[in-house]
Amino acid sequence: MDATKLKELKLFIEHCKSSPSILSDPSLSFFRDYLESLGAKLPTSAYNHADSKSKSYVVEESDEEMEDKEGPQGEPEQEEEEDEIIESDIELEGEVVEPDNDPPQKMGDPLVEVTEEKREASQEAKAKAMEAISEGKLEEAIDHLSEAISLNPTSAIMYATRATVYIKMKKPDAAIRDAIAALEINSDSAKGYKSRGMAQGMLGQWEEAAKDLHLASKLDYDEEISAVLKKVEPNARRIEDHRRKYERLRKDREDRKIERERQRRRAKAQAEYEKAKKQEQSSSSRKFGGMPGGFPGGMPGGFPGGMPGGMPGGTPGGFPGAMPGNVDFSKILNDPELMAAFSDPEVMAALQDVMKNPANLAKHQANPKVAPVIAKMMSKFAGPK
């Protein structure tokens, strides 16, 4: 069985052990049936997650008491955190070598003055190194190249050539050090990029290797670079695809988390708004619902003695100078238009103005908001005909 799939199966089983409720998912019914066929006894939560929740008793309470106990309505329950994303292994091809733990090779002193005689001597040492390489004497070649570098430490080609020998000796770390030295002297050294790319490929640094080898190919293409790229690039692509996949999964997970939080805050704000609105309506009901126990501005028990000022003879349209004793206040309280009008500060100010001085009625007759309310109240106060 594929090792990756086996690992994922183990993780799934462990998750089922720690959270049996996951088996309540309808899509996993086949797995429950299989477990039961083996004689397994599953917990209740594996069948219906809702069954494990206790039922609450219903008690008659006022809306405000319920709100105080339950908190803001509409706020979503705390959601369970999503499982951490576990990256799968990447199937890579090709052999790698262990890092070499040798002490760093001797480097040239960049402050040394390089004379013409030293350059010639350096080239002679390099020639001996090339002859040793052709004979397979790699250690001897390293000695000759080290001498060439000490004579002319400003030559990028000397470091790059020694790097290629270290690659043949399967010493990628030493090769990388020489390649870096060559590139510090000449940033366009194709042999420097090639040597470093090949050494990185030996260490399994596939993406870095592909990048350096492509640079080397652009500067000075050869068949060896192409051959190494064919081995390096597939792994580099797999690693890049793998990384992008899990970056996308993590971003999607974070976006869902942000969206849940946004919805939670919006629901909380909406619930607080609804609660404040209910409290305001409740306060208004207590305020205006007090008739005949008390209309805003006083007048407990109704309008004793009629409207202040008497309004002798009544008013046109029948607003009597004295309120009849048989006024049915329930008609006012049950009239939605009047109750809505009472919540309008402008209307209430006008009514109170008329109550203080009935003669002020005339100046409010032209107000389209106030006149219909006064007319309707007069009809309520008219008493039985």
C-alpha positions, -999 to +999 in steps of 0.1 A: +000+000+000+012+035-008+031+049+022+015+084+018-021+070+018-013+047+047-001+077+067-033+096+058-054+067+069-036+065+102-042+102+108-079+098+099-083+069+124-066+089+151-090+118+144-120+095+147-107+083+181-103+118+194-136+131+178-161+102+172-187+128+162-170+131+128-186+097+120-221+114+121-212+129+087-237+113+062-208+109+037-191+085+062-222+062+066-204+035+047-176+035+072-200+033+101-217+003+085-184-013+080-174-009+116-207-022+128-204-052+105-172-060+124-191-059+157-179-025+167-200-005+192-200+031+183-209+060+206-241+079+202-223+110+188-212+089+159-248+087+146-263+121+153-243+149+168-275+167+179-285+138+202-257+145+226-270+180+233-292+183+264-327+198+261-335+229+280-367+235+299-391+262+288-399+288+314-422+317+309-402+349+313-404+384+300-385+393+268-360+415+288-353+388+313-346+363+285-323+388+267-304+394+300-299+357+305-291+347+269-272+377+258-275+393+224-299+374+201-286+362+168-250+359+179-237+326+164-224+299+186-186+295+188-175+274+160-150+246+164-115+255+151-106+238+118-081+210+120-045+221+114-034+215+078-009+187+077+013+187+047+018+154+028+052+141+018+066+150-017+076+121-039+110+132-053+133+113-076+171+112-078+199+104-054+215+129-030+248+128-012+255+136+024+271+170+031+309+168+034+322+177+068+357+185+058+373+217+071+369+246+046+395+246+018+422+273+017+411+304-001+434+330-017+442+364-001+424+390-022+448+417-009+478+400-025+494+419-053+492+398-085+522+404-107+526+392-143+550+365-131+524+353-106+498+351-133+520+330-155+529+307-125+492+304-117+484+293-153+512+267-151+497+253-119+463+252-136+477+233-165+492+207-142+458+204-125+440+198-158+465+170-166+459+154-132+421+156-137+425+138-171+444+110-153+418+108-125+442+122-099+417+145-082+435+151-050+466+161-069+445+184-091+431+201-060+466+208-048+477+223-081+445+245-082+450+256-046+485+268-056+471+286-087+445+303-065+471+315-040+492+329-068+462+347-084+433+350-060+415+374-083+408+348-109+372+336-109+380+307-133+405+292-108+378+289-081+352+276-105+376+250-119+384+238-084+347+236-077+342+212-106+369+189-091+351+189-057+319+179-075+337+149-091+350+141-056+313+143-043+321+172-020+292+195-027+298+219+002+334+226-008+322+231-044+296+256-033+322+276-013+344+278-044+315+287-067+305+315-044+341+328-044+341+327-082+308+346-084+319+373-059+348+380-083+327+377-115+289+378-111+286+366-148+307+335-143+287+307-161+311+281-146+304+295-111+266+292-115+270+257-131+292+244-104+270+257-076+238+244-093+253+210-097+265+209-061+230+220-049+214+193-069+237+167-052+225+180-018+188+178-029+184+216-030+163+212-061+148+246-065+181+265-059+199+241-083+174+247-111+177+285-107+215+284-109+216+260-138+192+281-158+214+311-152+244+292-163+226+280-194+217+316-204+253+327-200+270+297-216+249+267-226+264+233-228+250+197-229+261+189-193+239+217-179+209+204-200+214+168-187+215+179-151+185+202-155+165+172-167+171+155-134+167+186-112+136+204-128+109+177-122+117+178-084+118+216-084+084+217-100+069+192-076+082+212-046+069+245-061+034+229-068+034+214-033+042+248-017+016+267-038-010+241-029-006+244+008-002+282+007-035+283-011-051+259+015-038+280+044-050+312+027-084+297+022-085+286+058-075+321+070-101+337+047-128+314+061-117+324+096-119+361+088-153+357+072-167+338+102-154+366+125-169+392+102-203+374+103-201+370+140-194+407+145-222+417+121-247+393+139-236+407+173-241+443+161-275+434+146-285+417+178-274+447+199-294+470+175-325+448+178-322+448+216-318+485+218-348+489+195-370+466+216-360+485+248-368+518+231-402+504+220-409+490+255-400+524+270-423+542+246-451+517+254-448+524+291-446+561+284-476+564+262-495+535+275-501+551+309-534+568+299-555+572+319-527+566+344-507+595+330-502+611+296-468+629+289-470+662+306-491+651+335-529+649+335-532+618+357-566+602+356-575+618+323-582+655+315-599+668+347-620+698+341-615+696+304-587+711+285-567+738+303-583+771+296-618+756+293-624+762+256-660+773+263-685+762+238-662+736+224-641+740+192-651+737+156-653+701+148-663+691+183-633+694+205-654+700+236-647+726+262-648+700+289-639+663+284-669+640+289-665+616+317-672+586+296-642+589+272-630+554+262-592+557+264-588+522+250-599+536+216-568+559+218-545+532+230-556+507+204-554+533+176-520+526+159-520+559+140-524+579+172-498+559+191-474+564+162-481+601+162-475+603+200-439+592+193-433+622+171-418+650+191-433+676+168-468+662+173-464+659+210-451+695+213-482+707+194-506+687+216-490+700+248-491+735+234-529+731+228-533+716+263-517+746+279-537+771+259-566+758+237-565+791+218-533+779+203-552+752+184-556+775+154-519+779+147-515+742+144-545+736+121-522+742+090-496+716+101-503+685+080-488+663+107-506+678+137-541+686+123-551+650+115-541+639+150-561+666+167-591+658+145-589+621+153-585+628+191-616+651+189-636+623+174-624+600+203-633+626+229-667+634+214-684+607+235-715+587+225-739+604+202 
